Amino acid sequence: MIIGKNLLEAKGVGVDFRINGEWLTALYNVDLSVKPGEVLALVGESGSGKSTFAMSVMALHNPNQSRVTGSIMLDGHQIVDATEAEMRELRGVKVGMIFQDPLSALNPLMKIGDQIQESMSAHSIVPKEQWQEHTIKLLDEVGISKPELVADQFPHELSGGMRQRVMIAIAIANEPDLLIADEPTTALDVTIQAQILDLIKEIQAEKNIGVLLITHDLGVVAEMADSVAVMYAGQIVERGTAEQVFENPLHPYTRSLLRANPSLDTLNDQLYVIPGVVPALSEMDHSRDLFLERVPWMQEAAKEKVSDVPAEPEEGHFVRGNAWKDFKFQDGYLEPGRGQKEAQSK
Amino acid sequence: MTELLRIEDLKVHYPIRTGFWNRITDYVYAVDGVNFSINEGETYGLVGESGSGKTTIGSVIVGLEKATAGKVIYKGQDVTKASSRRKIHYNRDVQMIFQDSMSSLNPRKTVYQIIAEPLHNFEHLDNNAMDKRIKQLLDIVGLPQRTLYQYPFQFSGGQRQRIGIARAVATNPKLIVADEPVSALDLSVQAQVLNFMKDIQKEFNISYLFISHDLGVVRHMTKNIAIMHLGRFVEIGTRDDVFDDPQHIYTKRLLAAIPEMDVTNREQNKAHRLAIEKQYQDHHADYYDASGRPYPMRKLTDTHSVAMTREEAEAAGVASGKAEADALAKGGE
């Protein structure tokens, strides 16, 4: 298992946005930690606050329109109240980021090589005379076969997979300890996706960096993650190791999501549908278990206040609220992992 | 099973023009000789990576794109030419659902206007009948009546996709071309839309051409599947043929690349994927001709066909592709 102290440690992180003069909570009491060499996957639907969290680690929220509370420690540096100048020193050096859409994240008017060197020029990690050499080495490292040629090309000349490789090269140019990958493969085909995921894994293992992988694709999580945090409506509803979350999911939301995924068992049937929709930001009451509003047969429990301290039914496996204890699918659906587990305990 | 639509040797080639005189110097072979047929009330899956030509096939079927060669046959009649479509109400019977619901709905029109458009075009209803029909359509897709005069931006992604579906089913179509209908949606919403598509299929006996790159969704939705690569089919079969007994290296590679929801056998899955990938790299020349495209198909069973390997293609005396295609393209000029 991974030992050692945490690279990223978020405690009670909250993010509020000012929308039309009103402060609305987008992220509520998020606890997370990433150790060196660990891949933590942050899973959730669009609007659940995954990217909001990533942006607050990079301190990219507009300070006039948002406020971040709680504590985010990145390798001993407090990010929440860091100044812009301090953050400039941390971005790129301590934490690198890969974005979903490489075409809009790369500068269309700049050659690939120059874009990689731009990130080096912001910090004095790599001496100037080695920039060229280091660029070629980086491109080679991310699996680009003709690095000299590609360094001299523009983003539009590359395929989607190649562009994402360039993004990774830029993100790791200053050898950061933490890599944030925000939906790195959503725009790619499955075969390319597999290659990019392998590449991230390879780099992560080789350099022993921590990875915060943000995705909505449960398959990607199952392939990549050491630990998983599931987000719903700005809160973490469940977190634990990948085995714990996939083999023994506890929170109703995790279990509903796993069931909604098309699989071999559902071939000719209807897919499971989670009724209702994610509440709007202004309608979120974070003192309750918000997902229960979408479970028609648990409306009583949905009104109860929920402790901000998650329960820990097994070591390292946290779940929010009490609903996980009584939650059952109403149609008597037997969840694959759970059924076996209960049979064993009998 | 009655056949609803048949595609015969469909080719779509785009000319590449270069030079001062803007002369045609080469072609992009977007779709290069595909054959398949869709039965009534069935879902046909079309799978391939981006740029493989799957959307082009869909566009030709609904008439947004012209075929360079080949035929589209609907209920036994050739509808390749636009003029021949009108007579048999083809444009009413064949509708489309788009991937990006935001850009396929006019932002300045209300839901009422959006759904009314195909009705205006094809059914001559008076105002009362129109109101009734549109309300009925909203019921079918499960949107409340009060949304009738709202604009697309006021809806969530899943709801917008349903407006798109309401528009597509407004004229009681026989075939709907669904181009990546759930790719932009979250898992829970995706399940709603897929279930819903299955429901209306049962109710109205609609056929779908389901275009997607998500093999999990395709396996869930379709009966027959075609795998497409570089403008040609590499494998056609029933769902079981393709998923349980893949023959072509590209199909195997696609299947191996799907992330498995299986935490415990992660290493095994990865080893399997890498082995297939290596095989794909090493034996590429056995499966693709000199111009880099797959060889023609051969039949394995009644339902299952696969693109030939080089040996088979040579034995069958099929020309190496490029020369033949060039000749054809020139002939079609």
Chai-1 contact restraints between the chains, C-beta under 6 A:
chainA,res_idxA,chainB,res_idxB,connection_type,confidence,min_distance_angstrom,max_distance_angstrom,comment,restraint_id
A,E45,B,D186,contact,1.0,0.0,6.0,A-B,restraint_1
A,S46,B,D186,contact,1.0,0.0,6.0,A-B,restraint_2
A,D189,B,E49,contact,1.0,0.0,6.0,A-B,restraint_3
A,D189,B,S50,contact,1.0,0.0,6.0,A-B,restraint_4
A,D189,B,H213,contact,1.0,0.0,6.0,A-B,restraint_5
A,V190,B,A257,contact,1.0,0.0,6.0,A-B,restraint_6
A,V190,B,I258,contact,1.0,0.0,6.0,A-B,restraint_7
A,T191,B,A257,contact,1.0,0.0,6.0,A-B,restraint_8
A,A194,B,A257,contact,1.0,0.0,6.0,A-B,restraint_9
A,L218,B,M261,contact,1.0,0.0,6.0,A-B,restraint_10
A,G219,B,P259,contact,1.0,0.0,6.0,A-B,restraint_11
A,G219,B,M261,contact,1.0,0.0,6.0,A-B,restraint_12
A,V220,B,P259,contact,1.0,0.0,6.0,A-B,restraint_13
A,A222,B,M261,contact,1.0,0.0,6.0,A-B,restraint_14
A,A222,B,V263,contact,1.0,0.0,6.0,A-B,restraint_15
A,E223,B,P259,contact,1.0,0.0,6.0,A-B,restraint_16
A,A242,B,V263,contact,1.0,0.0,6.0,A-B,restraint_17
A,E243,B,V263,contact,1.0,0.0,6.0,A-B,restraint_18
A,F246,B,V263,contact,1.0,0.0,6.0,A-B,restraint_19
A,L257,B,L187,contact,1.0,0.0,6.0,A-B,restraint_20
A,A260,B,L187,contact,1.0,0.0,6.0,A-B,restraint_21
A,A260,B,S188,contact,1.0,0.0,6.0,A-B,restraint_22
A,A260,B,A191,contact,1.0,0.0,6.0,A-B,restraint_23
A,P262,B,G216,contact,1.0,0.0,6.0,A-B,restraint_24
A,P262,B,V217,contact,1.0,0.0,6.0,A-B,restraint_25
A,P262,B,H220,contact,1.0,0.0,6.0,A-B,restraint_26
A,Q270,B,N195,contact,1.0,0.0,6.0,A-B,restraint_27
A,L271,B,A191,contact,1.0,0.0,6.0,A-B,restraint_28
A,L271,B,L194,contact,1.0,0.0,6.0,A-B,restraint_29
A,L271,B,N195,contact,1.0,0.0,6.0,A-B,restraint_30
A,V273,B,A191,contact,1.0,0.0,6.0,A-B,restraint_31
A,V273,B,Q192,contact,1.0,0.0,6.0,A-B,restraint_32
A,I274,B,S188,contact,1.0,0.0,6.0,A-B,restraint_33
